[in-house]
Amino acid sequence: MTRIIDRFGTGSPVFSFEFFPPKSDEGAEALMATVLDLQEAVNPDYVSVTYGAGGTTRERTQQVVSRIQNQIGLPAMAHLTCVAATVGEIDEVVNRLVADGIENILALRGDPPKDQKNFQVPEGGFAHASELIAHLARRKELCIGAAAYPEGHPESADAQDDLRWTIHKVEQGASFLVTQMIFDNEHYFRFTERLRGCGVHVPVVPGIMPITNVAQIDRFTKMCGVEIPSSLSKRMHGYQDDPASVMAIGIEHAIEQCRDLLARGAPGLHFYTLNRSLATRGVLAALKG
Ligand SMILES: Cc1cc2nc3c(=O)[nH]c(=O)nc-3n(C[C@H](O)[C@H](O)[C@H](O)COP(=O)(O)OP(=O)(O)OC[C@H]3O[C@@H](n4cnc5c(N)ncnc54)[C@H](O)[C@@H]3O)c2cc1C
C-alpha cells in the first residue's frame, strides 16, 4: 500500500522522515545510506523529499524519490512547488513521477527566489498551493498532501486568514496535512481543534525537528515565525558551545513532545531530518522502545 492516506486510521501512528535532495552524486549515495540506516533501525511508514527553493531541484527530487521507493522499497512522497513554473512544466514533472510509480505528492506554493521579495505569480502558472492541488486532484492516481502552519504562515494576516486558506487546500483535494515544525505542542492542538471546529477531519501530522545546532535552529525559527518555548531556549543557549549537550537536550525535548502528541491523538509524526539520522533515530528508538 503506497498511498499515504491509506496508512492513517490503522491504529498505529504514521511516522515519516523528510530529506532534501543532495547536490552531488556522492551526496546522493550518502543519503541512500542514511535512508537504509533509518529503514533498518526504525522502519518509517514513508519518506518525503523536498523540492529546492524556487523549484531548483526538479530532476534531483525525482531521482531521489524514485530510488527510495523503487530501490530501497520505502513508500516515498515528492514535494512539488508551483513557484516559477508554468502548468506545462508542472505536468512534465508529475508525468515523470507517475511513470516512476510515485503516487504521493506534497503540493506547495514554495517561497519566492532569494532575489525576489514577494511571491510573483508565474505567467501560465499558479498563485497558491490550493490551485496546484485542484489541478493535481484531477488525476485520480495521486494522493495529495498540503502544508499547514499551526503558528500561522509568515505572510498570513492573522490566524483566521490562515485557517481559511488551509481549509481551502483540503476542499481542493488535499487528503492530509503536514505541519511546519513546532516546539510547543499547544500550537498544534489549538490549530487542529479549530480545523475540527470547522468540520475538517483530515489527518494533521505535526512536524518535528530535533534540535542539534543552536545557531541553525535560531535561524530556521526566525525565518518561519515559529516559537521555541523560553525554558527550552534558555537551556539550549546555555550549552550552545557544546554540541553533544545541545543534541542531548534537543533529543530529550523531541521525545517528550512526541510522547505528548501521540498520547493526545496526533495521527503520526513527520521528522525534519536535515539528511542526518542520529537525532531522529534517538527519538524514535525511545518512542518505539
Ligand atoms: C511540511 C512542509 C514542507 C515544505 N516543503 C517545501 C519544499 O519542498 N520546497 C519549498 O520550496 N518549500 C517547502 N515548504 C515551504 C513552503 O513552500 C512555504 O512555506 C511557502 O511560503 C508557502 O507554501 P504553501 O504551500 O503553504 O502556500 P499557500 O498555501 O499558497 O500559502 C501561502 C500564503 O498565501 C495564503 N493563501 C493561500 N491560499 C490563498 C488564496 N487562495 N488567496 C489568498 N491567500 C492565500 C496563505 O494563508 C499563506 O499566507 C514546506 C513547508 C512545509 C510546512
The ligand as an ORCA input file, in Angstrom:
! r2SCAN-3c Opt
* xyz 0 1
  C       5.673     20.343      5.559
  C       6.273     21.421      4.691
  C       7.076     21.066      3.614
  C       7.631     22.053      2.775
  N       8.418     21.662      1.725
  C       8.931     22.603      0.873
  C       9.704     22.213     -0.266
  O       9.938     21.041     -0.513
  N      10.187     23.194     -1.072
  C       9.926     24.523     -0.845
  O      10.386     25.363     -1.631
  N       9.201     24.918      0.236
  C       8.700     23.986      1.101
  N       7.944     24.381      2.182
  C       7.778     25.808      2.461
  C       6.582     26.428      1.697
  O       6.812     26.360      0.306
  C       6.439     27.885      2.144
  O       6.017     27.938      3.474
  C       5.590     28.778      1.251
  O       5.807     30.138      1.649
  C       4.087     28.533      1.347
  O       3.743     27.357      0.755
  P       2.225     26.787      0.894
  O       2.145     25.575      0.081
  O       1.816     26.701      2.301
  O       1.448     28.001      0.169
  P      -0.034     28.525      0.194
  O      -0.987     27.523      0.726
  O      -0.304     29.046     -1.173
  O       0.028     29.735      1.240
  C       0.908     30.836      1.076
  C       0.298     32.087      1.730
  O      -0.837     32.517      0.957
  C      -2.047     32.467      1.736
  N      -3.061     31.892      0.827
  C      -3.183     30.598      0.459
  N      -4.172     30.457     -0.460
  C      -4.667     31.711     -0.674
  C      -5.677     32.231     -1.540
  N      -6.377     31.412     -2.368
  N      -5.906     33.579     -1.536
  C      -5.194     34.402     -0.715
  N      -4.218     33.957      0.139
  C      -3.958     32.632      0.139
  C      -1.731     31.551      2.917
  O      -2.519     31.869      4.052
  C      -0.250     31.840      3.132
  O      -0.055     33.019      3.859
  C       7.370     23.430      3.042
  C       6.581     23.780      4.148
  C       6.023     22.804      4.952
  C       5.183     23.196      6.134
*
